[in-house]
Amino acid sequence: MSYYDKHVFFCVNQREEGEDCCANHDAQRARDYVKDKVREMGISSRQNNIRINSAGCMDRCDEGPVVVVYPEGVWYTFVDESDLDEIIEEHLRNGRVVERLRI
């Protein structure tokens, strides 16, 4: 059993100049957005036990910015806040994988 109900990791890695990486897609801002949003929604409380973290390179930068949700081990990519909102609502709140964003 996982310590958290959901443990979410955003790759925020910055690679050397010119190399594709999640930081080039403003991944830190996306991570901050999700962290703030789950707090505002009240789903990061002890009752729901959701944790949002930054991560170093997860070696999938060629697939766009990446986020992984454990304990399921579901990997996502995203383009904008509406994609992040969908991951929050569907996966984090309701436990349903967002297939269209899954990688």
Contacts in CASP RR format, 6 or more apart in sequence:
PFRMAT RR
TARGET T0000
AUTHOR 0000-0000-0000
METHOD contacts of the structure
MODEL  1
MSYYDKHVFFCVNQREEGEDCCANHDAQRARDYVKDKVREMGISSRQNNI
RINSAGCMDRCDEGPVVVVYPEGVWYTFVDESDLDEIIEEHLRNGRVVER
LRI
2 70 0 8 1.000
2 71 0 8 1.000
3 49 0 8 1.000
4 49 0 8 1.000
4 50 0 8 1.000
4 51 0 8 1.000
4 70 0 8 1.000
4 71 0 8 1.000
5 48 0 8 1.000
5 49 0 8 1.000
5 50 0 8 1.000
6 48 0 8 1.000
6 49 0 8 1.000
6 50 0 8 1.000
6 51 0 8 1.000
6 69 0 8 1.000
6 70 0 8 1.000
6 71 0 8 1.000
6 91 0 8 1.000
6 92 0 8 1.000
7 50 0 8 1.000
7 51 0 8 1.000
7 53 0 8 1.000
7 69 0 8 1.000
7 70 0 8 1.000
7 71 0 8 1.000
8 34 0 8 1.000
8 50 0 8 1.000
8 51 0 8 1.000
8 52 0 8 1.000
8 53 0 8 1.000
8 67 0 8 1.000
8 68 0 8 1.000
8 69 0 8 1.000
8 70 0 8 1.000
8 92 0 8 1.000
9 53 0 8 1.000
9 54 0 8 1.000
9 55 0 8 1.000
9 58 0 8 1.000
9 67 0 8 1.000
9 68 0 8 1.000
9 70 0 8 1.000
10 22 0 8 1.000
10 27 0 8 1.000
10 28 0 8 1.000
10 30 0 8 1.000
10 31 0 8 1.000
10 34 0 8 1.000
10 52 0 8 1.000
10 53 0 8 1.000
10 54 0 8 1.000
10 55 0 8 1.000
10 65 0 8 1.000
10 66 0 8 1.000
10 67 0 8 1.000
11 22 0 8 1.000
11 27 0 8 1.000
11 55 0 8 1.000
11 56 0 8 1.000
11 57 0 8 1.000
11 58 0 8 1.000
11 60 0 8 1.000
11 61 0 8 1.000
11 65 0 8 1.000
11 66 0 8 1.000
11 67 0 8 1.000
12 22 0 8 1.000
12 23 0 8 1.000
12 27 0 8 1.000
12 28 0 8 1.000
12 31 0 8 1.000
12 54 0 8 1.000
12 55 0 8 1.000
12 56 0 8 1.000
13 21 0 8 1.000
13 22 0 8 1.000
13 23 0 8 1.000
13 27 0 8 1.000
13 55 0 8 1.000
13 56 0 8 1.000
13 57 0 8 1.000
13 58 0 8 1.000
13 61 0 8 1.000
14 21 0 8 1.000
14 23 0 8 1.000
14 24 0 8 1.000
15 21 0 8 1.000
15 23 0 8 1.000
15 57 0 8 1.000
15 61 0 8 1.000
19 61 0 8 1.000
20 61 0 8 1.000
20 62 0 8 1.000
20 64 0 8 1.000
21 57 0 8 1.000
21 61 0 8 1.000
22 61 0 8 1.000
22 64 0 8 1.000
22 65 0 8 1.000
22 66 0 8 1.000
25 64 0 8 1.000
25 65 0 8 1.000
26 65 0 8 1.000
27 65 0 8 1.000
28 54 0 8 1.000
30 65 0 8 1.000
30 67 0 8 1.000
30 78 0 8 1.000
30 81 0 8 1.000
30 84 0 8 1.000
31 52 0 8 1.000
31 53 0 8 1.000
31 54 0 8 1.000
31 67 0 8 1.000
33 81 0 8 1.000
33 84 0 8 1.000
34 52 0 8 1.000
34 67 0 8 1.000
34 84 0 8 1.000
34 87 0 8 1.000
34 88 0 8 1.000
35 44 0 8 1.000
35 52 0 8 1.000
37 84 0 8 1.000
37 85 0 8 1.000
37 88 0 8 1.000
38 44 0 8 1.000
38 50 0 8 1.000
38 52 0 8 1.000
38 88 0 8 1.000
38 92 0 8 1.000
41 88 0 8 1.000
41 93 0 8 1.000
42 48 0 8 1.000
43 50 0 8 1.000
43 88 0 8 1.000
43 92 0 8 1.000
43 93 0 8 1.000
44 50 0 8 1.000
44 51 0 8 1.000
44 52 0 8 1.000
50 92 0 8 1.000
55 68 0 8 1.000
58 66 0 8 1.000
58 68 0 8 1.000
60 66 0 8 1.000
60 75 0 8 1.000
60 103 0 8 1.000
63 77 0 8 1.000
63 103 0 8 1.000
64 77 0 8 1.000
65 77 0 8 1.000
65 78 0 8 1.000
66 75 0 8 1.000
66 76 0 8 1.000
66 77 0 8 1.000
66 103 0 8 1.000
67 75 0 8 1.000
67 76 0 8 1.000
67 77 0 8 1.000
67 78 0 8 1.000
67 87 0 8 1.000
68 74 0 8 1.000
68 75 0 8 1.000
68 76 0 8 1.000
69 76 0 8 1.000
69 87 0 8 1.000
69 91 0 8 1.000
69 92 0 8 1.000
72 97 0 8 1.000
74 91 0 8 1.000
74 97 0 8 1.000
74 102 0 8 1.000
75 102 0 8 1.000
75 103 0 8 1.000
76 83 0 8 1.000
76 87 0 8 1.000
76 98 0 8 1.000
76 101 0 8 1.000
76 102 0 8 1.000
76 103 0 8 1.000
77 101 0 8 1.000
77 103 0 8 1.000
78 84 0 8 1.000
78 87 0 8 1.000
78 101 0 8 1.000
83 101 0 8 1.000
86 98 0 8 1.000
86 101 0 8 1.000
87 98 0 8 1.000
87 101 0 8 1.000
90 96 0 8 1.000
90 97 0 8 1.000
90 98 0 8 1.000
91 97 0 8 1.000
91 98 0 8 1.000
END
